[in-house]
Amino acid sequence: MTAQTMDWPSPQLVGMKSQGADWRQYITASQMEIRQLLHTMQRATIIITASLDGADDFFLTSVLALDQPPGTLTFECGLDRERNERVLRLRELLCTTRLDKIAVQFRCEQITAVEYQGRPAFSCVMPEELLRLQRREYYRIEAPLLSPLKCLVATVREGAPTVIELCVHDISCGGIGVLTPPALFVPELGKRYDTTLHLPGASTLRDEMVARSMFPITLPSGTITQRSGFAFTKLPNGMLTSVQRYIMNLERLRKIGSHSD
């Protein structure tokens, strides 16, 4: 496999393959800037999704060291020995994460097996490019932890129609981010799902949402799970107003809470 055979950026990052050259403006080739971002990931132990040659073939990793030796990036290897062997054969990974609510992606190339502080790890050449992508069309706010926002997603499990209740992680006028533990539900990117959202003090919202993104996140409890992004597709204006009102009320309550601290 070569760099040209891998999606850049990946569909998980941009939500669809058809965005073409639109994302080129978000790529930086500045080695100083790339090193600063990687140092931030290292210091904060940011969880990174490292993908092989398929969306379902990945492992979680983090940056261990930079420039040891010079010009290289050292990162954790996976727990699965067979997958680690495939990585060494392919010698290339596509890495995706989020940093300060901005999606970040870069390639790891010329991967070799090394030892770091007495344990096995991977090393690669320093990435030549790094992509940062933040959609700014909508203001997004996290749902409250004490009174979780729930949504129902209609899907098919083992050949039978079923409805799954999921927790909403964040919401905007463009869609919602939902916690989707892989053991419970893994949405198919680009697929539309009938979704029901219960907003406090508002009518029940029903829409055919499309799955746009998927990546691991770390909850305040330290638990690692998966966040999936869904975009509204047929939301009537009245329901959109309800979403706007909910976001404004939530933001107002948070400002009141911050002033009382």
Secondary structure, DSSP 8 states (H G I E B T S, - for coil): --GGGS-SS-HHHHS-GGGGGGGGGGEE--HHHHHHHHHHHHHHT--EEEEEEETTEEEEE-EEEESSSTTEEEEE--S-HHHHHHHHHH-EEEEEEEETTEEEEEEEEEEEEEEETTEEEEEEE--S-EEEE---SS--EE--SSS-EEEEEEEEETTEEEEEEEEEEEEETTEEEEE--TTT----TT-EEEEEE--TTS--EEEEEEEEEEEEEE-TTS-EEEEEEEE-SS--HHHHHHHHHHHHHHHHHHHHHHHH-
